[in-house]
Amino acid sequence: MALTSEATSVWTGDLMSGSGSVTLDSSKLAKFDVNWRARAEGEANTTSPEELLGAAHASCFSMALANILAQAGHTPERIQATAAVTFQAGTGVVGSHLLVNASVPGLSEDEFLTFAEDAKVNCPISQALGGVPITLEAELA
């Protein structure tokens, strides 16, 4: 069964001086402020589409890795993943870098890297980002 998740953005003004918000409609968990300055330069207490995309990529990757490990008979104690999504004004999203650290008893570093690479390639958000380079740094804790 397919599940559709929704978020709504409301924007006022032009690109450079305007601002808006993004609301997570499906979960009703949060509403975030957004503006161009946060997207192009970074701004405290204001998010960007790329930060939200990074949250989606990091959580999707973690779930994919947990599933791949479980299917291979390894239960992770902990997976910490960060997705650093890079935005270049005038170009758009130019890449996502996954940084993962995990504790998985009984697994070698080489085995872990193989599983992490599989998760990088096969998580649905990685697949949706097929037009940009995705890099990976992975290590066992």
C-alpha positions in Angstrom: 0.0 0.0 0.0 1.4 3.4 -1.0 1.5 6.2 1.5 1.6 9.8 0.5 3.2 12.3 2.9 2.5 16.0 2.7 4.1 19.3 3.6 2.9 22.8 2.7 5.0 25.9 2.0 3.6 29.4 2.1 5.8 32.2 0.7 5.3 36.0 0.6 7.4 38.5 -1.3 10.1 38.1 -3.9 12.9 35.6 -3.7 15.7 37.8 -2.1 13.7 39.7 0.5 10.7 37.4 0.9 10.2 34.7 3.4 8.0 31.8 4.1 7.3 28.7 6.2 7.1 24.9 5.6 4.6 22.9 7.7 4.8 19.1 8.0 1.2 18.4 7.3 1.1 14.6 7.6 2.8 14.3 11.0 1.8 17.7 12.3 5.1 17.8 14.1 6.6 21.1 13.0 6.5 24.3 11.2 9.8 25.8 9.9 10.7 29.3 8.7 12.5 29.5 5.3 14.1 32.3 3.4 16.7 32.9 0.7 19.4 34.0 3.1 19.2 30.7 5.0 19.4 28.8 1.7 22.3 30.7 0.2 24.3 31.8 3.2 22.9 29.9 6.3 20.9 31.5 9.0 20.2 30.5 12.6 16.6 29.4 13.4 15.6 29.3 9.7 15.8 26.1 7.6 16.2 25.5 3.9 14.9 23.0 1.4 18.4 21.4 1.4 18.4 21.0 5.2 15.0 19.3 5.0 16.3 17.1 2.1 19.3 16.2 4.3 17.0 15.2 7.1 15.1 13.0 4.6 18.3 11.5 3.2 19.9 10.8 6.6 16.7 9.1 8.0 16.1 7.1 4.8 19.7 5.9 4.7 19.6 4.8 8.4 16.4 2.8 7.8 17.8 1.2 4.7 21.1 0.3 6.4 19.2 -1.1 9.4 17.1 -3.3 7.1 20.1 -4.5 5.0 22.0 -5.4 8.2 19.0 -7.2 9.7 18.5 -9.2 6.5 22.2 -10.3 6.7 21.7 -11.4 10.4 23.2 -8.4 12.1 21.3 -6.2 14.5 22.8 -2.7 14.8 23.0 -1.3 18.3 23.1 2.2 16.9 23.3 4.0 13.6 24.1 7.7 13.3 23.9 9.2 9.9 24.3 12.8 8.7 23.5 13.9 5.2 25.2 17.1 4.1 23.3 18.4 1.1 25.2 21.1 -0.8 23.3 23.9 -2.6 25.0 26.2 -5.2 23.1 29.3 -6.1 22.4 29.4 -9.8 23.0 25.6 -10.1 20.9 23.9 -7.4 21.6 20.9 -5.3 25.1 19.6 -6.3 25.5 16.7 -4.0 24.8 14.9 -0.8 27.5 13.5 1.5 26.5 10.8 3.9 28.6 10.4 7.1 27.7 7.3 9.1 28.9 5.8 12.3 27.4 2.7 13.7 27.8 0.1 16.3 27.1 -3.4 14.9 28.5 -6.3 17.0 30.3 -9.0 15.1 30.8 -7.1 11.9 34.1 -6.3 10.3 34.9 -2.8 8.9 34.9 -4.2 5.3 31.6 -5.9 5.7 30.1 -2.8 7.2 31.4 -0.6 4.3 29.7 -3.1 1.8 26.4 -2.8 3.6 26.6 1.0 3.9 27.4 1.3 0.2 24.3 -0.9 -0.6 22.1 1.4 1.6 23.6 4.5 -0.1 22.7 3.2 -3.5 19.3 1.7 -2.7 17.6 3.9 -0.1 14.6 5.6 -1.8 15.8 9.1 -1.2 19.2 8.3 -2.8 17.4 7.0 -5.8 15.3 10.1 -5.9 18.6 12.1 -5.9 19.9 10.2 -8.9 20.9 13.4 -10.7 23.5 14.4 -8.1 26.6 12.8 -6.7 26.2 11.0 -3.4 29.3 10.3 -1.4 29.8 8.2 1.7 32.1 8.0 4.7 31.2 5.0 7.0 32.9 3.6 10.1 32.1 1.3 12.9 32.1 2.7 16.4 
